[in-house]
Amino acid sequence: MSPDEDDPREPVWQAIAHRSLDIFFAVVLLLLTAPLFVVLIVWIRVDSSGPALFRQERLGRHRRPFTFYKFRSMVVDGDDAAHRALIAAEIRGETTVVGGSTKLSDDPRVTRAGRFLRSTSLDELPQLFNVLRGDMSLIGPRPCLAWEADMFPEEYAERFTVRPGLTGLWQVRGRSSLGTLDMLRLDLEYVRTRRLRLDLFILLATVPSLLRGNGAR
């Protein structure tokens, strides 16, 4: 995949810089967190039955499907009907915030280990492999499921013109306290103002955002 394949509006030098930044930080973070990977894998396996690594098909740039990785934070084969209903309500513009978060309150699918993983975003660490593979970038819109994309209004289609990201404007401006429509608006803002300087700002701002929690659940 050529570096300038992401966005034809982006200068080649900037596309190369973006991809180089992705690879550098992904490799460094994987090396630094390797011992943590081992601890989390053991904890997840002991805490509940099922694999430690969760694999799921998500949509990437131009809605191309790819295999998305996370640490498993839910029971295996949980019913997602409530989650689908929540997203549909947010798309209709309904308020779904409970306790400062738009995530499902007391979701029975979430395991004990999963609650910690989600609150700290440690469940996202395996996505660094997606970044290395080129499926994702460090910064960008969140990779969504096909049924979620089918619900998105057409006016937000531009979000699919760049690789999805591990973090983004949604993370530093509210995280789980933001609903789907707010997230989509931030996705468009990012795509239309995408610059290397903005990516660096988001990377630096993500750390304090994670430490504050910002509505994570």
N, C-alpha and C positions, 0 to 999 in steps of 0.2 A: 504494500500500500504506500503510494507516494505521499510525501509530507504535505503537498499542496492539494491533495484529494479532499481534504476536509471542507474547505470553503473557497470557492473560486474568487471571492472578493478579498481574500487574505493574501498579502505578499508572500512570495516563496520563502524569503528569509525568516518571516515571522512564523510560518507553518513549520519550518525546520526547527526553529527555536521552541515552539510549543511541544513538538514531539520529543525533542531532546530533553526538555524539562520534565515531561511525563516519564521518560525512561529513567532519568537520573534519580528523581525522587522515589519512583516505584522501587528501584533496586535498593536504594539506601534504606527505605522504610521496611522492606522485606528482610534485609539483613539485621536491622535493629530489633525487629519484632519476632524473629525466628523462635527464640525461646518462649515467647508469649503464645505463639501458635501452638506449641506442644502442650502447654498448660491448658489452654482453652479447649483444645481437641479432647483431652482427657476429661475435663470437667463436663463438657457437653455430653459425652458418651456415658459418663457415670450418672448424670442428672436425669436423663430420659433415653428411652430406646430410639435407635435410629442413627443414621450417619451424622458425623460432626459437620460435614460440609454440605450445604444446601445448593443444589443446582436448579436453575429455572431458565426457561427461554424468555428473553426480553428483546425489545426492539432497540436497535441502534440507529446509526446515521442512515437516512433515507428509509427508515423502518425495516432495515435488514435485521433478521433475527440472529441472536447469538446466545451462547450459554453463559449465564450470569452466575457468579459465585458469591456466597455469603456463609458465615457460620450459622448453623441452624439455631434459630431462636424459638421455634414453634414445634408442637407435636407433629408427627408425621401424618399426612393425609387429613389435616384439619379442614373443616368446612369454611369456605371463604365467602359465603352468602352475605354475611353482615358487612364484610369489607367492601364487597361490590355495591351494596346498598348505600354505604357511606360515601363512596366516590360519586355515585350517581346523584346523591343529595347535594354534594359540594358543587358538582357541575351545574346543577339547577340554581345554584346561588344560595342554598340554605346554609345557615350557621350550624356548624357541627362541633364547635369548641367545647370541650369538657375538661375542667381542671387545667386550663391553659394549653391543651393539646387537641389537635384534630384527629389523632389516632384513636382507635377503638378503646373505650374505657373498659378496664378489666377483661381484656380479650382472653377467653379461656384457652385459646390455642397456644399462648405464650408460656414457655417453660420458666422454671425458677432461674436457671442460668440465662435464659433468653431475656428476662427483664433487665438483668445487669448489662448484658451485651448490647441491648438496644439503648439503654440510658447513656451508655458511654460510647456508642457507635463502634464498639470493637467488632460487632458482627459484620461490619463492612470491610474489614482488613483483607479478606481473600480477593476483593475486587482489584487489588493491586496486580494480580495476575491478569485480569481483564485489561488493565492499562498496558501491561507489557505486551500483550497479544495484539493490541491495537483496537480492541473492541470498544474500549472506553478511553477517556482522557481523565486527568486528575480533576479538571474543571469542566463543568458543562451541565446541561439539564439531566435530571435523574432518569435512568433507563426505566421505561415503563413496560407493562404487560400489554399484549395485543388487545385485550378487551378494554383496557383503560384508554389506549390510543383511539379505539373506535368511538369512545364517548367524547373525546376532546373536540371542541368546536373547531371548524376548519380554519378560523382566523389564527389558530396557534400552530398550524402545520409547519411553520418556519423553524420551530424548535428541533425538528428532525434533520436540519441541514448541517448540523455539527455532531461530533461524537458525544454521547452521554458522558456524564462526569461522576466522579466519586464524591465531589462536593461542588458547591456553586453558590449563586446569590441567595437561593432559598435557604441554604445552611447558615449563612452569616446574617441573614435578615429575619430569622424567626424559626427556622427549622420546623418542627412538628406543630408549632403554633399557627402555621400558615395552612390554609385550605388549598385544594387542588387548583382553583381558578387563580389564587394569588401566586401559586408556584408557576403556573403557566405564563402569567404576566411577567414574572421575573425571568423566566426562560427566554422570552422574546427580548427583554431588555438586555440580557447577556449576549444573545446571538447578534443583536444589532449594534452593540458597542464593544464587541469582543476584541481585546487587545492583550498583548503579553503583559503589559503593566497591570491590567485588570486581573488577569490570572494570578499574578504574584500577590496582589492585594488580597484576593479571596483566600489564597493559601495561608497567608499570614493571619487573616481574620478568622479562619476556621478553628484554630486552636483555642482562643478564648471563648468562642461560641460553644465548642464542645464542653469546655470546663464549666460554663454557666448552665448547660443543660438545655436551655431554650425550648422548653416544651417537649423534650424527648420522652418517648414512652415505648 
